[in-house]
Amino acid sequence: MTHTLRLPQYLPVRQRHRTVSVFERHVIGRDGAPERHRTTRAVMACEDGVHSFPCRLPPGAVDVAVLRGARVGARVGARVGARREFPGSTPVVELDFPAPLEAGQIASLEYEVVYAPLREQVTEYRRVAHARADDVDLVVEFPPSPRPARIWWAAWDHHRYGTLLISETPVALAPDGSVHRFVPALEHAAAGFRWTW
């Protein structure tokens, strides 16, 4: 899926890497709001001296734990300390690689975003790719109750919520309460799932 974004999107930190594969598991809690989000990602350096991956926290996220392949601050497993704030963006946390990457070198990392309690109910999850991202695997898990009434695979013209829906295809909820979609590539696009309760 390519070129659904109508305008170039604002990137608070220059992208010095390319995603060569990513698996995202987005978990919705019983309150209908995001509870946690786990990402396993392989990134390739586009230039020499790439020392970190900029993790842009989604709205409502309060913390991130690095599980493998990078660190926040001094150690793997650390929680977010200092965040970089940018006008018109959610906070960005730099996940430091153990050693700087040279051009063409690939690093793998795994991290989990944690959300605040007393969150707002949501009706969509979007994955945005500014540069090309290959092998994108997306899963959204719902609790046993409530379950969505209807779910669609969708594409949007912008990375923010409330913007123009370009296309949608109905999808069925799996017996375990999840939806899944594998996309060979995303580039300059916003895609994901939307649902009604």
Helices and strands as residue ranges (DSSP letters): E 17-28, E 34-45, E 50-56, E 61-68, E 92-101, E 106-115, E 124-129, E 133-141, E 150-156, E 165-171, E 178-186, E 189-196
